[in-house]
Every structure is written in C-alpha cells, then in structure tokens.
Amino acid sequence: MPSGKYARKWLWRWRSNPLRRHDGIVLLDDVPRATPAIGTTTDRRATTVRWTTADGATHTGRTLADAGLKAGSEVTVWQDRAGRLASAPPDPTEAAIESGALGTAAAAALGGLVFGGGAVARRLLDRRRIEEWGREWALVGPRWGDKTS
C-alpha cells in the first residue's frame, strides 16, 4: 500500500501538471496502416477524435493514434489547461535523458562563458603590460647606446 508521502507527492504532481489525461476518446476515422517514415520509431498517424467533457459538451480535434485502429476505437489523449489537445508528457526515462542533455548543454555554455571571459581579461592585461613595457623601453633604450668601455 502506498505511503501518505507517496500519495501527497502523486497528488502534487497531478495538480501541478498542466496536462490532463482523458481516456475513452473515440476515433471518428480509421487510422490507415502504412510503412513508417524513415527516421521514425512508431507507426502513429494523425486522425480525428471526439470526446465529451464533464459538463456534457462534445468536442472534436486531431491527434496522433496508433496505425491500424478502426473508427469507434477508444484512445487516450492529453489536453492542456485551455482544453486543447496536446502531446503526452515525457515518461520518466525520456525526462531524465532530456534533463541530462539540457544540463550538459548548460554546463558547456557556462564553461564557454568563463573561458571567453578569461581570454578577454588576459588580452586586456597583456595589452596593458606591452604598453608599460613600451613606455619603460622608451626611457631605458636611449641609454643603451653603442658605448663600450
């Protein structure tokens, strides 16, 4: 049996998730079976669906459904807070991969900014050192004439 902590966490996620899952949505058209496009891993096609909200209003929209389903089949769709159809949220594995990739990109960007800032600072310091060396050489250089003793 799930603990109270787990139930609170699940309830918090459900309330804070801007997407809502709706089961029992009816397909209005057959979803034709065809060969998947190159580079895709699933055979899903856009089709028209119909659903009824809690207040009894009937809505229609287009969403992706598995190929080969017949009209009248029930599918699951996701909606945003405004009631528009949306793609399903990522599963935990997809979310972990995406967050890892974004974290790596953010770390690389921060590293690039630090490296670039250091390069700019080094360039400014080198320019100042060369100018100081030039001024000092202007004072000392004439005394280094071709004198031999």
Beta strands, then each sheet from edge to edge (+ up, - down):
strand 1: 20-27
strand 2: 44-52
strand 3: 58-66
strand 4: 74-79
strand 5: 85-86
sheet 1: 3+ 2- 1+ 4- 5+
end
